[in-house]
Amino acid sequence: MVASPFLDIAGQVSCCGERGLLSLAFHPNYAQNGYFYVTFVNLNNQVALVRYQVSADPDVANSNSAQTIMLIDHPAGFNHYGGQLQFGADGYLYISTGDGADPGDPYKNSQNAASLLGKILRIDIDHGTPYAIPPTNPFAGPGDPLDEIWSLGLRNPWRFSFDPLTNDMWIGDVGQRNWEEVNFRSGRRPGRTQLWVELLRGHARAFRR
């Protein structure tokens, strides 16, 4: 461990519950451009996606290089933020978001294509300002809501991973009470709708307070 932290943003991060620093991902060309990305819950209870760049010292980030890429308003006080970041083999940045809800799905954000909550998002951070929409995103195109959405219908996809051989995506989605989900998305198919909250409607105990 180095004597000084690589990046210190403690003064910008809201703590406690499921808040805090959520994820970090290095740009695929980090060795050339020095860019990396973090998600955290800021002091306004928003999920913030921010880009930083390493300084001339490879062990210290340039804290003045911060560029805010995305801010996602969050209605709940302390849980369901998601926040995982990973670059796919396609070079796009994938971001998970929680549904922003307390138990029982009170806000119904997950299946709502007009909300960024309860989703996997996919953006092109190498083009556009501050990013571009990949043309193969399922909602990309005129008249469609929220082009950033890659997959919807998730409760709190706190972590996901890509299979390095197949590019299949495996999503760990935090369920309610007795139920959890592991969702699979084939690397050969576009994004899809997952089944929170519909999958659990037949399981009354999942919604019992």
N, C-alpha and C positions, 0 to 999 in steps of 0.2 A: 504494500500500500504506500502510495506517495504521501509526502508530508502535507501537501496542500491538495484539496479536491480538484478534480478535473474541471468541474463546473459547480458553482454554488449559487443556487437560485432560491434559497430558503426563504428570503424575504418576500418572494412572489407567490409562494405556494400555500394553499389552505390545507390544514392538517386535520387529522382525526377521522374516525369512521373509515370509509373507503377512499378518502381524499388523499392528496399528496402527489408525489412524482410517480407517474403511472408507467411510463415506458420510454425507451431510448432506442433509436435505430441509426446506424451509420449509413450514409449514402453509398451506393455500390461503387462509386468512384472517389471514395473518401481519401484515398492516397493521393489523388490529384487535386481535389477541390476542398478538402477539409470540412465538408458539411456533415452535420448530424442533426437529428430531429428528436425533440422530446415532447411528450404530452404530460400535462399536470393539471391539477385543479387550482385555478387562480383564486385570488382574494374576492372575486365577484361570483364565485361558485360556477364558473364556466370551465369546460374542458378546453384547454389551450394547446394548440399544436404550434410549436415554435422551432425555427431553424437557427442553429448556431454554427460558428466556424472555429476550428482550432486556431490557436495563436502560433507564433513562430516557435514557441516551446511545445513540442508534441504532447506534453503531459498537462497542458493547461489550455482550456478553451478561452476564446475571446468573448467575454461577457457582453461587450458592446456591439457584437455582431448580430444580436437577436433580431430576427424577422418573424413577426407573427403571421402564420400561414392560415390559421383557422381558429375561430372561437365558437364554441357550441354552448348555448345557454342550457342550464340544467335546473329543473324545477325542484328536485328533492334536496334534502338538507345534508345527507351524509352517505348515500349509497347508490349503487348501479351507475358507475361512471364508465365502465369498460376501460378503454385507453391503450390497448395493445397497438404497437407499431411494428410492421415488417415490410420490407421490400420483397416483391414477388420476382420470379424469374423474368417477368415481362418488364421489369424496371420501374413499375408503378408502386406507389406507397399505399399500403392497406392500413386502415385505422378501424379499430372496433369501438363501438359506443354502446353504453348501457341504455336501458329504456327510461332512466330518470325517474323511476317510480318506487314507491313503497310497495309492500306485498299486495297482491290482488289486482295488479294492472290498472290502477285508477285513471291513468292518463291516456292509455291505449296508443302510445307512441310507436310501439314495435311494428305493427302492421300498417302504419300510416306513412305513405310515401311522401307526405309533405313535411315530415320530421326527420332530422338526422339521428334521432335517438333510437336505440335498439337495432343497430345496423352494423354491417361491415361497409366501410367507404373505400373507394379506390380513386386516387388522384395522380396526375402527372405533374411532379414537382420540377421537372426540367424544362417545362414550357409554360407560357402564360404568366400572369401576375395576379395573385401569388402562385397560382397553379392553373393547369388546364384539365379538362375532362377527357379521359380516354374514350375514343369513339365507340368502343365496344361495351361500355357500361350499359346495363340493361335499360336505364331511364334516360340515356343521352339522346338529345334531339329536341327540336322545337316543340314547345307545348308540354313537355313532360316535366314533372316536379323533381326537384333536387337531383340533378344529374350525377352528383357524387356517389349515390347509393349503388353498391355492388350486390349486397344481399340484405334482405330485411327479415323481420320476424324473429328477433333475438331479444332475450331478456337482459342478460349481463354477460356478454362474451368477453370475459376478462382476459382470456388468453387464447391464441390460435397459433398454429404452426403449419408450415409448408413441408410436404415430403420433398426432399431435394432431388429425388429421382423422377418423380411423376408430376410434381407441382400440385398435387392434390392438397386441398386445405382441410385441416382438422380443427374444429372450433369447440372449445370447452365453454358451454353456456350454463351459467349458474341458474338452477331451477328454483322452485318454491317448495319449501318443507321437504317432503319425502322424495322429490323428483329432481334429477339432474339430466343434462343433455350433453351428448357429444355429437356434433353435426359434421357431416362429410360433404365436401364440395369437390367434384372431379376437376382436375386441372385441364380437362378437355372440354369442359362445358362452361358457359357463362354463369354469372351470379344467379341466385335463385332465392325464392321465398322460403324461410324456415317457418317453424310452426308454433312458436310462442305467440299468442297464448292459447291457440286453438287446440294444441295437442293435449293440454291438461284440463280442458273443460269437463271431460268425463271423469276426472279424478277429484271428487269433492274435497278430500282431505288436503289436497294441495292448496285449496283456497280457504280452508277453515282457519280462522284467526285464533 
